[in-house]
Amino acid sequence: MSRQHWRGAASEKSRRAPIILALELTIEKLVYGGDGLARLVADEQGRRKAVFVPLVLPGERVEAEILEDRPAFARARATQVMEAVPYRISAPCPHFGSCGGCHYQHASYDDQLRLKQDVLRETLVRIAKLEIGEITSHASPPWNYRNRTRMHVQSADGEFCAGYYRLGSHTLERVRECPISSPLINRALTEIWKIGEEGGFPAAVSGFELYATNNDDQLLLQLFADRAAQAAEFQELSKTLRNALPELRGVAISHEQVAGSEAVAAPELSTHSGPQQVLAVFGEDALVVKTALGAYRVSAGSFFQSNRFLADTLVELVTRDRAGKLALDLYAGVGLFSLPLARNFERVVAVESAPRSAADLKHNAPPQMRSVAAATEHYLERGGKRPDYVVVDPPRAGLGRRVAERLAQLGAPALTYVSCDPSTLARDLPALLKAGYRIEEAHLIDLFPQTFHIESVFRLVR
């Protein structure tokens, strides 16, 4: 429900579209993306326009102002919480509400898990018309869990600034400490700010990414240059950083050929960047990341799961009780699932298209595993022997119709879908279920506490 206050305007255009001064809204639920959903009062046709409001919780009554009014929906900003739910808390991070990295710090962690389950269920019902049974949630330590973060850098009139983009904008939020990132990453941020404020950062640097091992004892730094820079520009900076941080194993300088604006907007999106050209490396360009069932070379720019506490839990969910002659690991990254699968299958084929991840995958492969540097869609078009088990861990875009149909045609008796976006999961699942698969288990593994992002594992069997 909502109560609307209007101000008439002198122009004909304003009379046709009055300006909303204030709204009182009741938040119905959260939707994927972090916003709360409310609705305006019904219009002459009985339609109630949806209004999306960030930083609110279901059941709250808020006063809000409209920021964007479209024919089908509106976006608003809550100016006052008039009636809060009991589990609303004060966010511990001073940047919460302005920084675009976190979305749920105003809810207790147990309630964050409950809300994410609700969003996952609602998305599957709304898009796929799919009602599912039990979803098992796997919690993470809610703070200092990230082993990778990426920040944007701006230097104007000699003033250094590093941080994340503010919520809904490309204005930079100055961030010296990030409570969801690991202690080692935060120590590195302190040193980066110190050097930057002393004028030690080349003007060519547009951003950087810090990557730490799961036990937080080794670190890589990747610097992004917004133009073709000379390696010599970074030599002194690299030396200073490595002297200040003994854990820093190497500094890689990259030119990002296609900059993804979202890639530097928030820490949880830091692994999705454009094609990169490595200009120079000072020290090592890779870390060895150890889990309970494997050791992985992870180079600067390669993809690896970024929650340092839950890698083993994720691997166990995907590989448990699966064995046979042939396993197929699609969108394999550096081989997080491939290496454990090689313990229980006679042969594993792992497919990865990103060049740096594919190179690490090949390096990490044991004798019974074959790495294939190819797009999943192109690999499946080749056909081949029916596997006993398939793992798919696609990017946020999901599988897409053609890959989902190819997987259905493969006819593997068991398939696990690791999803980082419930919307594309809901789009892809119906094709698999139509082909005879059923959901054996559904898991929500919270790789991204304090954010709206939802990682899920759906184990399917025929």
N, C-alpha and C positions, 0 to 999 in steps of 0.2 A: 504494500500500500504506500501511497505517497500523498503529501499535501503540497500543493504548488502555489507559489506567490508570483504574480505576474506584474509587469510594468508595461503599460501601453506606450507606444512610441508615435511620433508625429507622422512619419513617412508611411506611404501605402505599403511598402515592403515590410515594415515593422508591424503594421496592423495584420498582415497576412501571417507573420511568424513572430508572435510576442516573445520578448526576452524573459527568460526565467531568471529571477533574482535569487530565489532560494527554494530548495526542495527539502522536504522531510521524507526520508526513504526508510523502508524496512528491508533489510538484507535477507533474501530468501535462502541463498546457498552460495558456495564458492564454485567457480568454474575454472577449468584448466587455463593457466595464464596468470593466476593469482588474484583476479578480480572477484568482488562480490557482485551478485546479480540482484537487482531490484527492478520494480516495474512502476511506470507512471499510471495515473488513473486512466480509465478507459476513455478513448476518444469517441466521436460521434458514431463510428462503426463498431464500437465495442472492443477495439484493439488496445492492448496495453503494451506500450513500447518498453523494451528492455533497456535498463540503464546499468552500465558496468562501472563499479567503484572499487579502486584499489585500497588495500590496507584496512579492510573491515572484516567482520566475522558474521557468520550466519546467525540470524535472530537479533542483530543489533539494529537500533534505530538511530539514524544519523541525519544531520543537516548537511546538505551538499549543494554544490554549484555545478552547473553544466559547463564542461569544457569543449565538447564536440557534440553537435546534434545532427544526426543523419536520419534519413527516412526510416530506416529499419531499426536503429538503436541509437543510444546516446552514451557518452562517456562523461563521468562526473568526478569531482574531488570532494571527499568528506571534509567539511570545515569544522565539524563538531560531532563527537559521539554523544548523543543525548541519552542513550540507554545501552550500556555495554553488557556483554555476556560475562558470566562469572569467570571464565577461563582466560579472559583478556589479561595480559601482563604488560609491564613496562619493558620495552626492548632494551637489552643491555648495550647495544652498539649505538654510539652517538650519531652514526650516519643513517640509521634506519629511518625510512620515510622519504629521504632525499636520494640516497644511493639506489641504483637500480638492481643491485646484486641479490638482495634478500627481500622476501615478501611476507613471511609468516613469523617474524620475531615477536610479534605482539600476541602470539598464542603459545600456551604451554606446549612442551614437546609431545607429550602423550596425545594432546588434542590435535597437533599437527598431523600425526599418523592417522588419527581417525578421520580428519578432514580429507586427507589424501585418498584414503580408501573410498570415501563418499564420492570424490571427484572421479576416481577411476571407474567406479560402478556407474555413475551417472553418464559418463562419456560413452561407455559401452552400450548402455541402454539407448541413449539419444542417437548415436550414429549407427550402431550395428543392430539395434533392437535385440540386444543380447543380455539376458539375465544370467549372472553367474552365482555360484554358491559361495563357499568360504574363500576368503582371501587372507593368506597368512602374511602378517607384517613382520619385517625384520628391521629393528631399530639400529641406529648408529649413535655413537657419541655425538651430541648435537653441536659441539664446538671443536675448532682446531682439527677438523677432519680432512680438509682439502689438501692434497699434495701437489696441486697445480693451480696457479692463478695467473691471470693476464691483466695488465694495466695499460692504460693509455698515458702518453707523456705529452705535455705541452710546455714550451719555454717561450715566454713573451717578455720582452724588455728586461732580459736577464733573470726573470723569476721562474724557477723550476716548479713544475707541478706534475704529480703522478696520481692516478686514481681511476675510478670507474665512472661511466656516464651516469648522470642522474636519471631518476625514474621518468621514462617517457620522453627523454631528450638526449641531445648530444652535447650538453653542457657538462663539463668535467667536475666531479666531486673529488676534492682533495682527500686522499686516504693514506694515512701513515701506518695504520694497523688494521688488519682484517680478522675479526675473531673466528671466522669459519675456516681460515687457513692455518696451516701447521705452524708450530712455534719457530721452526727453522726458516720458513718463508717470511714470517713476521720479523725475524732478526735481519733477514736480507733486505726487507723493505726499509728498515731503519737505516741501514748502510747506504742504500740507494738514495734515499732522501738526503742524507748527509752529504754525499758526493754531489748530488744534483744541485743542492743549495750552495755548494762551494764552486759551482761552475764547471764541474768535471764531466758533464754529459755532453757529447757532441750534438750539435743542432740537428743532425740528420735523424736522431732517434725519435720515432713516433710512438713506440710502445715496447713492452717487454713481457716475457713469460718466465715464471719461475716454476721449476719442477723438482720435487724432492722425492726421495725413496720412501717406501711405506713406513720404515722405522725412523725416518726423519734424520738420517745421519749423512746424507749426501745430497748435493744440489746441482742443478744445471740452470743456467741463465741464457735465454735467447733474446737478443735485442733485435727489434725490427726497425729498419731504416726506410724512410719514405722516399728515398732517392738512391741512385747508385753511388754508394759511399766508398771511400778508400779504407782498406783494412787498417792502415796506419793510424787513422783517426781514433781507433778503439783500443789500441795496444796499451796505452797508459791506464785507461779506465779499467780494462780487464785486470791489469796488474794490481791496481789499488783494491778492487773488489776481492780478488783472490787472497790478498794479504789480510783483508779485514774479515773474511769468511773462510776459515780453513776447510769447511765442508764443501765449498764451491769447487766442483771438479772441472768445470769448463764454461766458457762463454762463447756462444755461437752468434754470429752476426748474419741476419737474413734480410733480404729484400722481398717484401710481400708484393707479388705481382698483381694480385686481385685482392684488395683489402676488403674483408667482410666487416661491415660496420658493427654488426651484433657481436662479433668475436671479441671486441674489447669493451662491450657495454657492461658486462657483468661476469663475475668469476666463474659461474657455473657453465658459461658458454665458451670457455677459453680454449677448448680443444677443436673448435670448428672454425678454421681460418682458411684463407685462400692459398693458392699455390705459392710456394716459397723457393727462393734461390738463395742458397747458403753462400755468403761472400767470404767468410773467414771463420776459423775456430781457434780459440786460444785455450789450450788444455784439451780435455776430452770432450767429445760431442755426444756421449751416451752415458747412461747409468745402467747398472744391473739391479733390477728390482726383484726381490725375492718374496715368494709366497710359500704357503705350506707345501704345494705340489709342483713348484717350478721356479726357475730363475730366468729372467727375461732381460735381454738388452732392449732398452728404450732410448731411442735417439731424440735429440731436440726436434720437435715437430711431429713425432710419432704419437699415435693415440694409445692411451692406456687409461683404465678406469681411475678416476681422480679421488675416490674416497679411500683413504689409506687404511681404514679399519675393516672394511667389508669385502675386500677382494676375495678372501678365502670363503666367506659365506656365499658370495655370488658364484664362485667356481663350484662349490659343493652342490648348490641348487641345480646348476646346469648339467653336471657330469654324474651325479649320484645315480646308482643303479642302471647305468647304461654301459653295455659292452657288446662286442660282436666283431665282425670282420672289417666293416668299412664305416667310418664316420666322416661326415662332411661339415666343415666349419666355415660358414659364409660370413663375410664382413669380419674377418678374423683378427684385425689389428695386428699386434705383434705376437699373437698366439696365446692369449690368456686362457682360453678353453682348449685350444689344440693340444698343448703339451700334456695336460692331465688326461685328455681323451686318449692320447697315444699310449698311456699305461694299460688301457683296457680294450683297445681295438687293435686288430692286426695292422690296419692301415688307416691313416687320417689324411684327408685332403683339406688344406686350409687355403681360402681364397681371400685376397685383399688387393684393393686397387690403388690406395694411396702410396706413392713411391717410397717414402721414408718408412712407413709402417711395413710395407711389403719387404723392404730390405732387411728390417729387423726380424720379420717373420721367418725369412729364409735363414738368417743367422741362427735363430733360436730353435730351428726344426731338428728333432731327433731323427735317426735313420728311418723309422717307420712312418714318417710324416712327409708329405709332399706339399710344398708351398707353391701357390699359383698367383702370379701378379696379374690380376685381371678384374674387371668389373663383374659382380655376381651375375648380372643379367647375361653378359656375354658368355661366361663360363657355363651357365645352365643351358644355353642354346646349343652347346656342343653335344649334349646328351651324355650317356655313360651308364655305368652299372648302378643298379639301385642300391643306395646306402642303407645300412641298418639304422642309422641315426643321423639327424640333421640338426645343427645349431645355427640360428640366424640372429645376428646382433646388429641390425641396420642403424644408420643415422636417423635423425629426427624425421626425415622424409619417409621413413618406413620402407616396405618392400615394393610397393606399387603393384598394379594389376598383373603385369606380365611376369614378374618374379613370383608372385603368389600363385599364379596359375601353373608356372613351371614346377614349383615345389609340390603342388598338388599332384601333378603328373608323375613326379618321381616315385611317389608311393612309399616313402620310407615308413616303417611301422611306428616310429617315434620321432617327434620333432619338438624342439624347444625354441620359443620365440622370446628373445630378450629385448624389451622395448624401452626406449627413453621418451616416448611420446604417446600417451593413451589415445589421442585422436587418430594417428596413423595406425596404431594397433587395432583400433575399432574398425578402421577401413579395411585392413588386411585379413583379419580373422575370419570373416564370413566365407571367403573363398576356400580357406583351409577346412573349415567345418563342413562346408558343402561337399568337399571331396572325401568326407568320411572320418575326419579327425574329430576327437572330442577332447574337452579340457580335463586333463587328469588332475592338475594342481595349478593354482594361481597364487603368486607371491608378489607382494609389494616390498621391494628392498630399498630402504631409504638412503640412497647414495648422496642426496642433496638436502640435508636438514636446513631449515629456515627459508627454503625457497619453494616455489610452486612445482618444481620439476619432479616427475614421478618415473622411477625405474621399476619395471615389473618383469617377472619371469613367468611365462605360461608354458607349462609342460603339456604337450599334446600327444595322444596315442590314437592308433586306428584299431 
